[in-house]
Amino acid sequence: MSESQFVAKLAEAIEKLQRPAIPLSVDLWDIATIAQYLKRDPQVVRERMACLPSFPRAIRLPTKSGRAQPLYNAKEVIAWVQSHQEKS
């Protein structure tokens, strides 16, 4: 097998393993994902941003042992971020 054939097979295998993208209009983000989007540490997002009254409200899905970690509607987080853009 040539190097180019190997690379093509590897790319095909990686493509099969990737999950389909979830549209932002329905995606739910955890604190780690929000932190990555904001280029901040998750602890900063959790302790300094998510607690702000203007930050989108958390979604907490029920679990057998109580409530799961907070999730946030991606489009609401993006809208919140854009609402803080400086005006010229």
N, C-alpha and C positions, 0 to 999 in steps of 0.2 A: 504494500500500500504506500503510495507516495505521500509526501508531507501535505500537499494540497488536498488530497482525498481525506487524509486523517483530519485536517482542520475542518473540512466540510462536514464530515460525520460528527465531529465534536460539536460544531455549531448547531447541527440538527438535533442532537441529543439535548443540548442546553435549551433550545427552543421548546422542546416537548416538556421540559421540567418547569418552565416558567408558568406562573399562575396568570390567568387572564386579568387584565386591569379592571378594577372596579371604578365605575364613573364617580367623579368627585361629588356629584349631586346626591349620591347615596352612601358614599364611603364613610366609615367611622374610624377616627384616629385615636390612638392612645397617646399618653403624654410623651412617650419616646418618639413617636412619629411627628407630633407637633414640634417637639424640640428640634428634630432634624430639619423640619420645614423652616423654623425660625432661626436656625443656626445658633441655638442656645443649648445649655446643659439641661437635661430633664429636670433636675432639682430646681433650677431657676424658673422653669415653666410652671412646675407644681407649686412652688412656694411664693412666687412673685407675680405670676400672670393669671393662672387658672383661678386664683382666689379673688380676682378683681370682679366687682359687680357687673362690669360691662362685658366680661369674658363669656362666651357661650356656655349655656348650662350643660352639665354633664348628663350623659345617658348611662344609667346603671342597670344592667340586665340582671334579672334574678338568677340565682344559682341555688343548688341544694344546700350549700353551707352559708348562704347569706347573699351579699351583693358582690358582684364582680368589680374589677377595676373600672374606673370611669372611662368612658369613651365620649368622643365629641364628634359632632357632625362636621365633616371636612369643609363643606361649603360655608358653614357658619364661621369656622375658624378663619378661613381665607377672607371672608367679608369683614370680620373683626380686625384683621391685620390691615386690610386696605382702608378701613375707616380711620386709621392712624397715620395715613400718608400726609405729609406736610403740604399745605396749600401754598401756592406761589403768589 
